[in-house]
Each structure stands twice: as C-alpha cells, then as structure tokens.
Amino acid sequence: MTDDKLVLILKCSICVGICLISLGIYLHNFSEMMEEMGVTGIIISAVCVAFGMALSLPTKMYLTFILVQREVEKQK
C-alpha cells in the first residue's frame, strides 16, 4: 500500500469519526426519540461518540507522523 492510499484512508477515517461524534451529540441533545428511550438512548448516543473518538483521535496522530516523515524526506 502506498503512502498516498494510506493517507486517503486515514483522512476518510477521521471524517467518519467526526461524523459519528456529531451524530452522537445530535442524538443526545436534539433527538426526542433518544429521550423517550431513556437509558438505552443515552447508551446509543454515547456509543456513537465513543466510536467516533476511537476513529478520529489515533488516526490524527498517525497521519501527523506520516506527514512529518514525508516532509523530512523531502528536505533531505
């Protein structure tokens, strides 16, 4: 797998993670259906946020690491 494909996959992963975080926040704050579900609704919105964090945070660090390495190689 080339670096360009890996960077694209990581960027997509970050976007999906941010979308899941946004969905979880929307469900928790604005969805009446989640309010009616009670604890189950809170768990559903929390799972969306948790998976979003799991997708977005580590990939940001790894993507930054890859881009820094690429810059170092270009400077050499």
A tleap script that builds the chain and sets N, CA, C and O, in Angstrom:
source leaprc.protein.ff14SB
mol = sequence {
  NMET THR ASP ASP LYS LEU VAL LEU ILE LEU
  LYS CYS SER ILE CYS VAL GLY ILE CYS LEU
  ILE SER LEU GLY ILE TYR LEU HIE ASN PHE
  SER GLU MET MET GLU GLU MET GLY VAL THR
  GLY ILE ILE ILE SER ALA VAL CYS VAL ALA
  PHE GLY MET ALA LEU SER LEU PRO THR LYS
  MET TYR LEU THR PHE ILE LEU VAL GLN ARG
  GLU VAL GLU LYS GLN CLYS
}
set mol.1.N position { 0.851 -1.177 0.000 }
set mol.1.CA position { 0.000 0.000 0.000 }
set mol.1.C position { 0.896 1.239 0.000 }
set mol.1.O position { 1.830 1.338 0.796 }
set mol.2.N position { 0.615 2.152 -0.868 }
set mol.2.CA position { 1.425 3.355 -0.957 }
set mol.2.C position { 1.012 4.339 0.133 }
set mol.2.O position { -0.052 4.218 0.740 }
set mol.3.N position { 1.888 5.319 0.361 }
set mol.3.CA position { 1.598 6.329 1.378 }
set mol.3.C position { 0.374 7.158 1.007 }
set mol.3.O position { -0.396 7.559 1.879 }
set mol.4.N position { 0.198 7.411 -0.274 }
set mol.4.CA position { -0.952 8.217 -0.693 }
set mol.4.C position { -2.271 7.520 -0.371 }
set mol.4.O position { -3.221 8.163 0.074 }
set mol.5.N position { -2.333 6.211 -0.595 }
set mol.5.CA position { -3.552 5.465 -0.272 }
set mol.5.C position { -3.772 5.435 1.234 }
set mol.5.O position { -4.902 5.570 1.704 }
set mol.6.N position { -2.693 5.260 1.990 }
set mol.6.CA position { -2.797 5.220 3.440 }
set mol.6.C position { -3.280 6.561 3.984 }
set mol.6.O position { -4.115 6.596 4.887 }
set mol.7.N position { -2.771 7.650 3.451 }
set mol.7.CA position { -3.201 8.981 3.874 }
set mol.7.C position { -4.678 9.188 3.541 }
set mol.7.O position { -5.416 9.755 4.347 }
set mol.8.N position { -5.112 8.740 2.380 }
set mol.8.CA position { -6.520 8.861 1.998 }
set mol.8.C position { -7.408 8.057 2.948 }
set mol.8.O position { -8.456 8.542 3.375 }
set mol.9.N position { -7.001 6.846 3.276 }
set mol.9.CA position { -7.778 6.013 4.197 }
set mol.9.C position { -7.853 6.663 5.573 }
set mol.9.O position { -8.909 6.661 6.207 }
set mol.10.N position { -6.740 7.217 6.033 }
set mol.10.CA position { -6.730 7.870 7.341 }
set mol.10.C position { -7.611 9.118 7.349 }
set mol.10.O position { -8.311 9.379 8.327 }
set mol.11.N position { -7.578 9.881 6.271 }
set mol.11.CA position { -8.439 11.067 6.187 }
set mol.11.C position { -9.911 10.670 6.187 }
set mol.11.O position { -10.734 11.327 6.825 }
set mol.12.N position { -10.243 9.601 5.476 }
set mol.12.CA position { -11.628 9.107 5.473 }
set mol.12.C position { -12.036 8.637 6.866 }
set mol.12.O position { -13.166 8.866 7.298 }
set mol.13.N position { -11.118 7.983 7.563 }
set mol.13.CA position { -11.387 7.517 8.916 }
set mol.13.C position { -11.645 8.686 9.855 }
set mol.13.O position { -12.523 8.614 10.715 }
set mol.14.N position { -10.887 9.758 9.693 }
set mol.14.CA position { -11.099 10.951 10.512 }
set mol.14.C position { -12.480 11.544 10.218 }
set mol.14.O position { -13.201 11.928 11.139 }
set mol.15.N position { -12.840 11.618 8.949 }
set mol.15.CA position { -14.150 12.175 8.577 }
set mol.15.C position { -15.301 11.335 9.141 }
set mol.15.O position { -16.279 11.878 9.655 }
set mol.16.N position { -15.177 10.023 9.044 }
set mol.16.CA position { -16.212 9.144 9.590 }
set mol.16.C position { -16.288 9.314 11.108 }
set mol.16.O position { -17.379 9.346 11.677 }
set mol.17.N position { -15.140 9.423 11.756 }
set mol.17.CA position { -15.116 9.630 13.206 }
set mol.17.C position { -15.783 10.923 13.605 }
set mol.17.O position { -16.555 10.950 14.564 }
set mol.18.N position { -15.503 11.995 12.890 }
set mol.18.CA position { -16.119 13.285 13.200 }
set mol.18.C position { -17.629 13.236 12.956 }
set mol.18.O position { -18.403 13.830 13.706 }
set mol.19.N position { -18.036 12.530 11.914 }
set mol.19.CA position { -19.470 12.375 11.644 }
set mol.19.C position { -20.156 11.587 12.764 }
set mol.19.O position { -21.266 11.928 13.171 }
set mol.20.N position { -19.504 10.547 13.255 }
set mol.20.CA position { -20.085 9.769 14.353 }
set mol.20.C position { -20.172 10.592 15.630 }
set mol.20.O position { -21.157 10.500 16.363 }
set mol.21.N position { -19.146 11.397 15.904 }
set mol.21.CA position { -19.194 12.271 17.085 }
set mol.21.C position { -20.349 13.257 16.953 }
set mol.21.O position { -21.100 13.475 17.904 }
set mol.22.N position { -20.486 13.847 15.777 }
set mol.22.CA position { -21.578 14.795 15.547 }
set mol.22.C position { -22.941 14.118 15.681 }
set mol.22.O position { -23.869 14.688 16.254 }
set mol.23.N position { -23.055 12.909 15.153 }
set mol.23.CA position { -24.306 12.163 15.267 }
set mol.23.C position { -24.633 11.884 16.731 }
set mol.23.O position { -25.777 12.047 17.153 }
set mol.24.N position { -23.646 11.469 17.497 }
set mol.24.CA position { -23.870 11.203 18.919 }
set mol.24.C position { -24.302 12.442 19.673 }
set mol.24.O position { -25.189 12.374 20.524 }
set mol.25.N position { -23.686 13.574 19.372 }
set mol.25.CA position { -24.073 14.822 20.023 }
set mol.25.C position { -25.484 15.219 19.612 }
set mol.25.O position { -26.281 15.648 20.446 }
set mol.26.N position { -25.790 15.076 18.330 }
set mol.26.CA position { -27.143 15.387 17.862 }
set mol.26.C position { -28.175 14.495 18.564 }
set mol.26.O position { -29.193 14.978 19.060 }
set mol.27.N position { -27.898 13.198 18.598 }
set mol.27.CA position { -28.846 12.277 19.223 }
set mol.27.C position { -29.039 12.602 20.697 }
set mol.27.O position { -30.158 12.533 21.206 }
set mol.28.N position { -27.973 12.952 21.377 }
set mol.28.CA position { -28.061 13.210 22.809 }
set mol.28.C position { -28.787 14.525 23.103 }
set mol.28.O position { -29.582 14.600 24.040 }
set mol.29.N position { -28.517 15.558 22.305 }
set mol.29.CA position { -29.049 16.884 22.624 }
set mol.29.C position { -30.376 17.205 21.952 }
set mol.29.O position { -31.192 17.916 22.540 }
set mol.30.N position { -30.618 16.716 20.760 }
set mol.30.CA position { -31.751 17.209 19.993 }
set mol.30.C position { -32.789 16.159 19.614 }
set mol.30.O position { -33.876 16.522 19.165 }
set mol.31.N position { -32.498 14.894 19.774 }
set mol.31.CA position { -33.428 13.857 19.342 }
set mol.31.C position { -34.387 13.484 20.471 }
set mol.31.O position { -33.974 13.038 21.541 }
set mol.32.N position { -35.669 13.677 20.203 }
set mol.32.CA position { -36.670 13.318 21.211 }
set mol.32.C position { -36.817 11.803 21.336 }
set mol.32.O position { -37.209 11.295 22.387 }
set mol.33.N position { -36.504 11.094 20.270 }
set mol.33.CA position { -36.603 9.638 20.311 }
set mol.33.C position { -35.627 9.062 21.332 }
set mol.33.O position { -35.966 8.126 22.057 }
set mol.34.N position { -34.412 9.621 21.391 }
set mol.34.CA position { -33.432 9.140 22.361 }
set mol.34.C position { -33.890 9.457 23.788 }
set mol.34.O position { -33.643 8.683 24.713 }
set mol.35.N position { -34.550 10.584 23.954 }
set mol.35.CA position { -35.069 10.954 25.273 }
set mol.35.C position { -36.159 9.979 25.717 }
set mol.35.O position { -36.229 9.595 26.884 }
set mol.36.N position { -37.000 9.589 24.773 }
set mol.36.CA position { -38.069 8.640 25.089 }
set mol.36.C position { -37.519 7.252 25.409 }
set mol.36.O position { -38.129 6.506 26.174 }
set mol.37.N position { -36.371 6.903 24.828 }
set mol.37.CA position { -35.790 5.576 25.059 }
set mol.37.C position { -35.133 5.468 26.431 }
set mol.37.O position { -34.892 4.362 26.915 }
set mol.38.N position { -34.843 6.599 27.057 }
set mol.38.CA position { -34.252 6.578 28.395 }
set mol.38.C position { -32.780 6.208 28.364 }
set mol.38.O position { -31.998 6.758 27.588 }
set mol.39.N position { -32.423 5.269 29.219 }
set mol.39.CA position { -31.017 4.867 29.348 }
set mol.39.C position { -30.490 4.262 28.050 }
set mol.39.O position { -29.329 4.476 27.700 }
set mol.40.N position { -31.306 3.529 27.348 }
set mol.40.CA position { -30.886 2.940 26.071 }
set mol.40.C position { -30.525 4.021 25.067 }
set mol.40.O position { -29.560 3.866 24.318 }
set mol.41.N position { -31.273 5.105 25.036 }
set mol.41.CA position { -30.966 6.217 24.138 }
set mol.41.C position { -29.642 6.873 24.490 }
set mol.41.O position { -28.868 7.244 23.607 }
set mol.42.N position { -29.386 7.014 25.785 }
set mol.42.CA position { -28.110 7.590 26.221 }
set mol.42.C position { -26.953 6.682 25.815 }
set mol.42.O position { -25.906 7.161 25.381 }
set mol.43.N position { -27.141 5.388 25.956 }
set mol.43.CA position { -26.088 4.437 25.579 }
set mol.43.C position { -25.829 4.498 24.078 }
set mol.43.O position { -24.675 4.460 23.652 }
set mol.44.N position { -26.877 4.592 23.274 }
set mol.44.CA position { -26.712 4.659 21.813 }
set mol.44.C position { -25.925 5.907 21.428 }
set mol.44.O position { -24.998 5.830 20.621 }
set mol.45.N position { -26.283 7.050 21.994 }
set mol.45.CA position { -25.557 8.279 21.658 }
set mol.45.C position { -24.125 8.228 22.173 }
set mol.45.O position { -23.216 8.731 21.513 }
set mol.46.N position { -23.907 7.626 23.346 }
set mol.46.CA position { -22.549 7.517 23.885 }
set mol.46.C position { -21.678 6.583 23.043 }
set mol.46.O position { -20.482 6.824 22.885 }
set mol.47.N position { -22.277 5.517 22.504 }
set mol.47.CA position { -21.530 4.597 21.643 }
set mol.47.C position { -21.110 5.294 20.357 }
set mol.47.O position { -20.000 5.085 19.867 }
set mol.48.N position { -21.993 6.119 19.812 }
set mol.48.CA position { -21.629 6.888 18.603 }
set mol.48.C position { -20.432 7.793 18.874 }
set mol.48.O position { -19.497 7.851 18.074 }
set mol.49.N position { -20.463 8.495 19.997 }
set mol.49.CA position { -19.357 9.387 20.336 }
set mol.49.C position { -18.081 8.581 20.597 }
set mol.49.O position { -16.999 8.977 20.162 }
set mol.50.N position { -18.200 7.460 21.298 }
set mol.50.CA position { -17.023 6.652 21.619 }
set mol.50.C position { -16.361 6.093 20.360 }
set mol.50.O position { -15.139 6.158 20.225 }
set mol.51.N position { -17.152 5.547 19.442 }
set mol.51.CA position { -16.571 5.036 18.200 }
set mol.51.C position { -15.988 6.161 17.351 }
set mol.51.O position { -14.963 5.985 16.693 }
set mol.52.N position { -16.647 7.313 17.372 }
set mol.52.CA position { -16.115 8.464 16.651 }
set mol.52.C position { -14.767 8.895 17.191 }
set mol.52.O position { -13.855 9.202 16.423 }
set mol.53.N position { -14.634 8.918 18.512 }
set mol.53.CA position { -13.343 9.261 19.131 }
set mol.53.C position { -12.289 8.214 18.790 }
set mol.53.O position { -11.143 8.545 18.487 }
set mol.54.N position { -12.692 6.953 18.844 }
set mol.54.CA position { -11.743 5.877 18.544 }
set mol.54.C position { -11.251 5.947 17.101 }
set mol.54.O position { -10.106 5.596 16.816 }
set mol.55.N position { -12.100 6.393 16.202 }
set mol.55.CA position { -11.695 6.513 14.799 }
set mol.55.C position { -10.878 7.773 14.528 }
set mol.55.O position { -9.938 7.746 13.733 }
set mol.56.N position { -11.229 8.862 15.180 }
set mol.56.CA position { -10.614 10.130 14.794 }
set mol.56.C position { -9.317 10.454 15.529 }
set mol.56.O position { -8.383 10.949 14.898 }
set mol.57.N position { -9.219 10.202 16.808 }
set mol.57.CA position { -8.042 10.655 17.553 }
set mol.57.C position { -6.737 9.923 17.203 }
set mol.57.O position { -5.751 10.587 16.886 }
set mol.58.N position { -6.691 8.602 17.247 }
set mol.58.CA position { -5.416 7.946 16.912 }
set mol.58.C position { -4.994 8.160 15.462 }
set mol.58.O position { -3.802 8.247 15.166 }
set mol.59.N position { -5.955 8.245 14.570 }
set mol.59.CA position { -5.597 8.445 13.170 }
set mol.59.C position { -5.009 9.826 12.939 }
set mol.59.O position { -4.156 9.990 12.067 }
set mol.60.N position { -5.444 10.822 13.701 }
set mol.60.CA position { -4.860 12.156 13.577 }
set mol.60.C position { -3.387 12.139 13.952 }
set mol.60.O position { -2.554 12.748 13.280 }
set mol.61.N position { -3.077 11.432 15.035 }
set mol.61.CA position { -1.669 11.352 15.463 }
set mol.61.C position { -0.834 10.610 14.425 }
set mol.61.O position { 0.269 11.044 14.094 }
set mol.62.N position { -1.351 9.497 13.909 }
set mol.62.CA position { -0.601 8.717 12.936 }
set mol.62.C position { -0.449 9.479 11.619 }
set mol.62.O position { 0.612 9.443 10.997 }
set mol.63.N position { -1.508 10.166 11.199 }
set mol.63.CA position { -1.446 10.958 9.976 }
set mol.63.C position { -0.419 12.079 10.120 }
set mol.63.O position { 0.336 12.347 9.186 }
set mol.64.N position { -0.383 12.726 11.266 }
set mol.64.CA position { 0.618 13.770 11.507 }
set mol.64.C position { 2.020 13.188 11.444 }
set mol.64.O position { 2.921 13.803 10.874 }
set mol.65.N position { 2.213 12.008 12.024 }
set mol.65.CA position { 3.507 11.335 11.992 }
set mol.65.C position { 3.940 11.036 10.561 }
set mol.65.O position { 5.098 11.253 10.205 }
set mol.66.N position { 3.027 10.546 9.747 }
set mol.66.CA position { 3.343 10.226 8.343 }
set mol.66.C position { 3.700 11.496 7.573 }
set mol.66.O position { 4.665 11.512 6.808 }
set mol.67.N position { 2.920 12.559 7.776 }
set mol.67.CA position { 3.182 13.803 7.045 }
set mol.67.C position { 4.502 14.446 7.470 }
set mol.67.O position { 5.200 15.026 6.638 }
set mol.68.N position { 4.852 14.350 8.749 }
set mol.68.CA position { 6.143 14.876 9.210 }
set mol.68.C position { 7.284 14.075 8.592 }
set mol.68.O position { 8.283 14.652 8.162 }
set mol.69.N position { 7.144 12.752 8.543 }
set mol.69.CA position { 8.169 11.929 7.912 }
set mol.69.C position { 8.329 12.272 6.432 }
set mol.69.O position { 9.447 12.310 5.917 }
set mol.70.N position { 7.228 12.518 5.763 }
set mol.70.CA position { 7.263 12.877 4.351 }
set mol.70.C position { 8.021 14.196 4.144 }
set mol.70.O position { 8.807 14.323 3.206 }
set mol.71.N position { 7.780 15.174 5.026 }
set mol.71.CA position { 8.466 16.460 4.933 }
set mol.71.C position { 9.976 16.314 5.181 }
set mol.71.O position { 10.786 16.951 4.508 }
set mol.72.N position { 10.340 15.474 6.146 }
set mol.72.CA position { 11.748 15.240 6.438 }
set mol.72.C position { 12.433 14.603 5.239 }
set mol.72.O position { 13.556 14.979 4.900 }
set mol.73.N position { 11.784 13.655 4.598 }
set mol.73.CA position { 12.347 13.019 3.421 }
set mol.73.C position { 12.488 13.990 2.259 }
set mol.73.O position { 13.449 13.899 1.494 }
set mol.74.N position { 11.551 14.915 2.115 }
set mol.74.CA position { 11.637 15.902 1.041 }
set mol.74.C position { 12.788 16.876 1.279 }
set mol.74.O position { 13.424 17.334 0.329 }
set mol.75.N position { 13.054 17.192 2.543 }
set mol.75.CA position { 14.125 18.139 2.851 }
set mol.75.C position { 15.504 17.528 2.643 }
set mol.75.O position { 16.473 18.257 2.426 }
set mol.76.N position { 15.609 16.207 2.706 }
set mol.76.CA position { 16.894 15.545 2.510 }
set mol.76.C position { 17.251 15.517 1.083 }
set mol.76.O position { 18.306 14.997 0.721 }
savepdb mol mol.pdb
quit
